[in-house]
Amino acid sequence: MAKQKKTAITPTREENYPEWYQQVVRAADLAETSDVRGCMVIKPWGYALWENIQRGLDKMFKDTGHVNAYFPLFIPLSYLEKEAEHVDGFAKECAVVTHHRLEQGEDGKLHPAGELEEPLIVRPTSETIIGATYAKWVQSYRDLPILVNQWANVVRWEMRTRMFLRTAEFLWQEGHTAHETSEEAWEETRKMLEVYKTFAEEYMAMPVLTGEKTPGERFPGAVSTLCIEAMMQDRKALQAGTSHFLGQNFAKASNIQFSGRDGAKEFAWTTSWGVSTRLIGGMIMTHADDDGMVMPPRLAPSHVVLLPIIRDEADREAILAYCAEIAAGLRARRFHERDIEVVVDDRDINAGEKGWSWVKKGIPVRAEIGPRDMANDSVFMARRDTGKKEGVGKDEFVANIVQTLEDIQGSLLQKALDHRAENTKEIDSYDEFVAFFTPESKARPEVHGGFAMSHWCDGEDCENKINDALSVTIRTVPFDRAESGAGECVCCGAPSSGRVVFAKSY
């Protein structure tokens, strides 16, 4: 029997994917669990990644005419109650503030006092509070459109949590827009979905499918929900972003009215759209391997780490000076609107331990530099995506770093595209459909399934039957569904106008 390769992360993806994910988060030093149940501490390396996500998306939002603002964390209960479907959709996840001060009791402990006249909800999303504000801002068609985004935190009281994927508190952005016409609002909804798609593929190297959610999967209160869906390495789908056409539902609930061009009173047409720190979870499950995180260069907190190998103290000063020279050359170059960011890791720890710490963090390029490398005017370079290691001349290393990072970015995207293609299948038989999504071992399910492109009759009964039997949902109804041709529903055999995407999901 061949000796199993030693990996930095145990268990491996094949052995126990959920636990592997948790171990990657810890080994990469991205986050840790908090003393507050269901919440996480995002550590500096993880937060730097989120800052780069913010920076990239924020520019794309502003390039499409949006501006940033900030709205209250607390929402009066009565605001949520104005939109019945909305409150029903979030009611079980709401955190509620009922008192405004603490007082010391006879037992010496602090107790809530000063009951609020009206309970406040810690925002699970901001449609209602922002809608109340827009009702004040909008008087005439001349006040439209309003194109506003906010970067914020939200709270949804999740019972089963997993860092970055599902936590009680998480960071996100939420865009909220108001328009004069339905056509303008629809254009906005589609536009922002394309922004998310572009960001996911060009920055995260994570390919996504776009389309519309079924009525049962819509955002509460929305007329239509559009989404981007990505396939993770365990072949499950991750909803990575959503864009909602809200029609006039929230405008009517919040009384966002304006005088139209003919002088008549009209309700505005609104949208909302958002992504969150879940994107980091998506990056992990798209790119990480059994040695830890693999960072797409366009979002990596740092691009290159230089690792001075100092075995004789007499060499320290010269090697560090050599590293500083290389770092200066790298920092003088730019990669996708960022200066090349370089870490010189001169920690006094074992060289092997130092190198492995950066492998696990997923930095795109590592370069070891010892006395021999310095004597040869070279570095010993390693790429994180392929693991390839080679000696390279110092000047060549610096001159080619931008192209190296481009190659890594492209290779990660291609690898993810290949994985999705290999695990996407057209399925027309219900028996084959069941087999596709059924693990060989129910006690300890192996990685199985993928994206099933199958016909659906548009019936809620079939959608629910499949979900109940297999924990499989319709991830998206493709915009080009009709191009797949008509057929018969994989569940009931009724006519279908085209294929949809079925998968297990997070």
N, C-alpha and C positions, 0 to 999 in steps of 0.2 A: 504494500500500500504506500502510495506517495505521501511524503510528509506534508502536512497542511502548512501553507504559508502563514507565517506569523504576521498578524496585523496589529495596528495601534488601537483599533476599536474592537472590543468584544462585548456582546456577540456581534457577528457579522450581519450584513443585510439578509442573507439567506437564512441564517439561523434564527433571528428574531428581529424583524424589521422595526417594530415599535420601540424596543429597547435600544437597538442600534441608533435610532434617531435621537433619543434622549442622551445617549453617550456622546454622540457627535456634538450636540449643543454644549455639553460640559467640556469635552476635550478641546473644542475650538475656542473656549472661553468666551462664548457669546452671551450666555445668560445663566442664571441660577434661580432656583425656587426662592420665594420670599417667605418671611414669617407670617405674612398675610395670606390666608388660604386662597388658592386659586390665582394668585398674582405672581409675577416674576420680577427679578432684578435684571435689567439689561446692562451687561457689563461694557466697559469702554470699547472693546473690539466689536461687539455686537451693535453698540449704539453708533459707532463710526460708520458701520455699514448702513444703518437706518438713515443717518445724516446724508450719506451719498444717494440713497434712494430718494429722500426728500429733495435734495438739490436737483437731481435729474428730472423728477416729476414736476417740481415747482416751476422750472424753466419752461417745460412743455405746456403747463397750464397758462403761464403768463404769455407765452408765444401765441396762444389761441384766444387771448383777450381777457383772461380771468385775473382777478385781484384777490388778495388774501384779507380776511377779517377774522375776528374772534367773537364768539357768542357764549352766553353763560353755560356753566357746567350743570346748573340746576334748572329743571323744567317743572312748572306747576302741574300738579296732577290733572287739573281741569283742561290744560292744553292737550294732553294726550287723549283725554276722553272725547275731544271734539271730532276725532277721526276714528270711528268705531273699529274698523278693520285693522288699523295701525296699532291701537292699544291692545287689541286682542292678540296680535302677533308678537308683541313684546312683553306682555303682562307678566309672564312667568320668569322673565329674566331681569326685571327691574329691581334696582336697589333704591330704597325709599328712606328719605330723611323726614323724621317726624318731630324732632326736638331741636332747640337752638342753644342749649347750654347744659353744663354738667354741674351738679351740686353734690357736696359730700353728705352722705347719710349717717345715721346713727351707728352703722357698722363700720364707719371710717372709709367706705368705698365711694367712688363716684357713681352717680346715677343720673340718667337723662332727666332734665327738667325743662320747663318752658315749652310746652307743646305748641307746635305751629298751627296757625289757623287753617292752613292748607298744606298737606304733605308735598314735599318736593322730590322729584325723581332725578337721580343722578343719570345724566343723559346716556341712553342706549344708542341714540341717533338724534339728529337735531331738526328734523323737518318741521316740527310744531313750533319750537321756540324761534326758529329762523323765519318761519311763516308769519308769526305774530309781528316780527320786526319788519318784514317786507310789506305788511299791510299798512305800516306807518310811512314807509318810504315811497310807495307807489300811489300816485294820484291820477296820473295821465299816461297815455301810451308813450309820451315823450320820456317817461321815467324808465322805460324798458328798452333793452333787456337789462336785467341784473345778473352779472356773472361773477359769483363770489365762491371762494374756497376757504376752508379753515383747516389748519393742522391742529389736532386736539387729541385728547384721550376720551375713551368712552368706557362704560361699565355695563356688562351683561353678565348676570349672575350665573355663570356656568358651573355645573357640578363636576363634570369630567373635564379636566384641563390637561393641556399639553403645551409646553412652552412654544411660543410664537404661533401655534396653530389655533389654540382655543384657550384663552385665559379670561378671568373675570374682568380685568382691566387690560386694555390694549391701546396702542397708539395708531392713529390713522389720519387720513384726510377725508373730508367730505365736501364735495362741491354741491352748491344749491343755486339754481338759476330760475329766473322768472322771465316769461316771454309774452309777447303780444298775441302770437298765433300758435296754433297746434303745430303747424309746419316747422316753425322756428324751434320749438321745444323738441320735436322729433329729430331735427337736424343736430341739435346740441347733444341729445342722447347718443346718437350714432357716432358723432365726432369724438366724444370723450371715451367711448368704447375703443375706438381706433387708437386714441392716445395710449390707453392701457395696453393694447396689443403691441404697439410699437415699442413701448417701454419694456414689456416683458421679454420680447424677442431680441431687441437690439441692446439693451442694458443687462438684463438678467440672463440672457442666453437660454430662455425658457420658452419653447414654442407653445402657442395656445390656439385653441379653436374658439371661434366666436359664434354667437347665435342668441336665441331667445329662450328664456325659461318657460316651462309649462305654467299654466295658471296655478297649479298647486305649489309651485316653487317660487312664485313671485314674491318680491318685497311687499310686506303688508301695506295695503293702501295704494299700491302702484297699479297703473293700467297695463304696463309692460315692463319686464325686467330683462335687460340684455347682459351677457356675461362673457368672460374669458375663462376657459377651462384648460388646465394643463395636466398631462399625465406624469405622475411621479414614478420613481424607479420600482415601486411595488405594484405598478400598473393601476393604481387607484387615481381618481380624478381629484384635482384641487380647484375649487372655485377661487380664482385669484383676484377677481375684481368684478364689480357690477355697475351698471348704469341704468337708471330707472326713468322711464317716462311716466310722470305722475298725473298727466292730464290736468283736470281742474279740481281733483279731489281735495288736495291739501289747500289749494287757493280758496275753495268754498268753506272749508273747515276753519281757515284762518282769516277769511274775509279779505283776501288780496284782490281788490277791485280797482279798476281804472276807467277813466273816461276815454272811450275809443275815438277813432278818427271822425265818427259821425256824432259824437257827443253822448252816445249811449253808454251806460255802465256795463262793464264786462269783467269777468273773472280772468285772472292771469293763468297761463299754462306753465307748469313748473317741472323741473327735473332735479334729480339728485344722483350722485355717483361717488364711489369711494373704493379705496384700497387701504390695507392696514399692514401692521408688522407681520401678518400672515405671509406676506411676500418673502420674508426671510425664511420661514418654514418651507416655502415652495422652493427657494434656492437650495436649501439643504437637501431636500428630497429629490431634486433634479440632478444635482452635481456631486454631492459628497460621496466618498467611497469608504472602504473599510479601514482607511488610515485617517479619516477625519474630513474636514470641510475642504471644498475646492471652490475658490472664489472666482467669479467672472471678473476679469481685470477692470471693466468699466465701473464696477461698484466696489471693488476691493478697498478696504480701509488704507492699505499700503500696497504698492505694486511689487516692490523688490525688497528683500532682506539681504544684507551683507553680513556674512558670518566670519569674523576674524578667527583664525585657528592659531592660538598662541600657546606653544608648548614650552618656549623658553622666554622668560621675562625680558631678556635682552632684545628680543624681537618686537616687543609690544609696541613701542613708540613708532617704529618704522611701518609695521603692518597697519596700525590704526591710521597713520598718515596716508598710506596707500588706499585704504578704504575710504577715507575722507575725500581723496581726489576722485575716486570712482563715483562716490555719492554725489559730488558736486556736478560731475558730468551728466549723470542721470537726471538730476533735478533741473538741469537747464533745458530738458526736453519736455514736450507736452504730449499727452495721450488723451484724446477726446475731451478737450476743454479743461483738463486738469494737468498741473505740473506732475511729472513722475514723482511719486511719493516713495521715499526710501527710508528703511530702518537700518541702522548699524547696530547690531546686537553684540555689544561688548561685555555682556554679563559674564561674571567669573564662575561659570558652571561647566560641567562636562560637555564637550563639543557634540557628542551624539545626542544627549538630552536636549541641547539647545536646538539642534537641527530638527529633531522630531517635534518639538513644540511648534515650529513654524509649518511643518507638514500638516499637523492637526488643525492649525488655524487656517490653512488653505491659501496662504499667500502665493500669488501666481509664479514668482520667480525667486529662487534662492541662489546665492553665490557664496561658496566657501573660498576663503582667501588665507593661505598659509605662506610660510617662507618660500617654498618652492614656486607657488603661483606668482608671488611677488618677483622672484628672481627671473621668471619666464615672462614677466609683464602680461599675466593672464589671470583668469578666474576659473573656478570649477563650478559650472552653472547647472541647475536642475529646474526643469519645468514641472509644476505641480499637476498639470492636466494629464501628461503622458508618463511622468516619472523619468523621462530621459535626462541623463547626466552626461556632460561633456566639458572638456577643457576648451576655453575660448579666449582669444586675445582680448586684453583689456579694452583697447580702442574699438574692436569689433563688437564686443559685448555692449558697450555704451551706444555705439552708432546704430545697432540693430534692435535696441530694446523696444522701440515703438512697434516695429514689425513683429517682434516676438509676442508682445501683448496682443496685437491684432490677431495673430495666429491662434493664440490660446482662446480668445473670445470666440473666434469662428469655430474652433474645434469643439468647444463645449456645446455650442448651439447645434452643430451637426450631429454630435453624439446623441443629444436629446431628441432630435428629429428622427434619427435612425431607430432609437428605442421606441418612439411612438408608432412609427410605421410598422415595426416588427410585431407590435402588440395591438394593432387595430385590425379588426376582422369584420367582414360583412357576414351576418348570420341571419338566415331566413327560417330555420327550424327551431321550434321551441325546445325540443330535446337537446339540440346542439347548444342553444342559448343557455340552458340550465347547466350543461356540462362545462361550458366556458367559464361560468361564474361559481362553480362548486369546487372547493378544495378537495384534494385526495384525502387529506387528514383533517377531519372536522375538529378533533381535539386540539391539534396544533397546526392551524392552517398554514400552508406554504404560500409563497408568492404565486398568484394565479390571476386569471382574468385579463382585463385590459379594456379597450374601447370596443364595444359591439355596435356596429352600424347596422341597425335593424329597422324594419318598418313598424309603424305605430298608427293605430286607428284614430288617434287624438282623444281617446276615451279615458276618463279618469279611473274607471274601474280596472282597466288593463294596467295602467300606470301603478295603481295601488297594489294590485295582485302581484306584480313582479317585485315591487319593493318589499312587500310582506314575506314573500317566499324566499327571496335571494338577497335582500338588502341592497338592491340595485335600483338606481334612479336614472331618469332621463336628465343627463347633465346639460344638454343644450339641443335646441331645435335649430339646425343650421339655416342661415339666411338663404342659402342656395339649395335648400332641401329638395325642391322640385326637380333639380338637375339630376338627382339620383334615380329618378323614375318612379312610377307608381308600383305598388305591390300589395302584399297582404300582411296585416298586423302579425307580428311574431307571436303574440299572445292569443288572440281570438280568431285570426284569419280574416277579419273584416278589411275592406279596402283601405289603403294607405296612400297618401299623396307623395310620400317620400321617406327616406331614412332619417332617423334621429340617433343621437349618441347616448348609449346606455353605459353605465359604469358604476362600480362601487366608488365611494368617495369619502373624503374627510369632512 
